[in-house]
Amino acid sequence: MRRLFSVKLNKSRWILLAGGLLVAGSGTAYGAHELTKKSISISINGKKQSVRTHAKTVGELLKSLDVETRKEDHISPAEDTKIISDMNVKYIASKRVQFTIDGQEKTIWTTTGTVGQLLEKLDIKLEKHDQIEPSVDQEIKKDMRLTLQRAFKVTVKDAGKNKDLWTTSTTVADFLKHHKISVNGDDEVKPALDKKLTKDQADIYITRIKKVTDVVEEKIPYDVKKKADASLDKGKEKVIQDGKHGKLKKHYAVVMKNGKELSRKLIKKETAAESKTKVIAIGTKNKTFTKTRANVSRSNEPSKKEFYVSSTAYTASCNGCSGNTATGFNLKANPGSKVIAVDPSVIPLGSRVHVEGYGYAIAADTGSAIKGRKIDVFFPNKPSAYRWGNKRVKIKVLN
């Protein structure tokens, strides 16, 4: 029994001894493993930490830290760089940006800090009138949507006048609103307001249509009324009421195109002032002429009522002329009178006659050269007398 117990005891001691040696060996191996790690400092997206690693390269280090990398990420030093003690490693993960340029969208991964830095990295230069959203000083964020609209020149032909403007607007209406160009309801705009503007279609035509009412004032002619006046001698006229023009207003609907009249339509008439009739009194009183000679010789030839005579013309303004007829009628005081000089043996003085081309007249004068079938017709001025000249005319003795 004692021997058996002793054997068992020895076996236990060996087991314990072996276990102790194993533990001691493991601790020594672990210590040796830890001693072979390298201490480094790493910054991941701005967060710094110190680690000990057996990784041989920077890439292996990041992988051991469960960092999934992209080629667009910022890794310093490079992934294939060997790890050494006290190394500083910097890692910045790239961010995805949805970048739309003039309607074309593409995905960009970047580690730049701001929109402006991203544009610089992509070698994209902003022109004066280009529009970028968000602005260049905005910080780049994950899954940011970035839009760049390139400006282009638009020629506006407004009522025939050209003006060049820049825009990134998508429609004609947006463009006009942005540049504060107003259009009225009757104005014509081409292309239409809802049409898109592009570099290939960058001209806008504006036709200015203006509808106005034009009022034109015209004269209304006055009527002339003649009435007989027994108190006036025959052949005399007297204005007893002056005539006055009336006023007529015509309203026109006028369409103007680019400042020039396109059409005109009469829409209304109105009388602003009535005209006033001119009234003229016409003398009908027969004048009794005084015979200068008590005994007037008569030829034996009977007087005919209608016959041809040789005629000349005279005035009362000749040198030495008194202006008084043989019957005492003052021609200078009555320049509008119709008087003829006759041979009393052919046409009695005081007769009312009608002379072809001269009109109704009174035989109220005589003349030394007026003999037989010859008459001298009176005119108020020399030009009229000269125009009459010397001609053969028909005369009719009325009474």
Secondary structure by P-SEA (a helix, b strand, c coil): caaaaaaaaaaaaaaaaaaaaaaaaaaaaaaaaaaabbbbbbbccccccccccccccaaaaaaaaccccccccccccccccccccbbbbbbbbbbbbbcccccbbbbbbbccccaaaaaaaaccccccccccccccccccccbbbbbbbbbbbbbbbcccbbbbbbbccccaaaaaaaacccccccccccccccccccccccbbbbbbbbbbbbbbbbbbbbbbbbbbbcccccccccccbbbbbbbbbbbbbcccccccccccccccccccbbbbbbbbbbbcbbbbbbbcccbbbbcccccccbbbbbbcccccccccccccccccccccccccbbbbbcccccccccbbbbcccccbbbcccccccccccbbbbbbccaaaaaaacbbbbbbbbcc
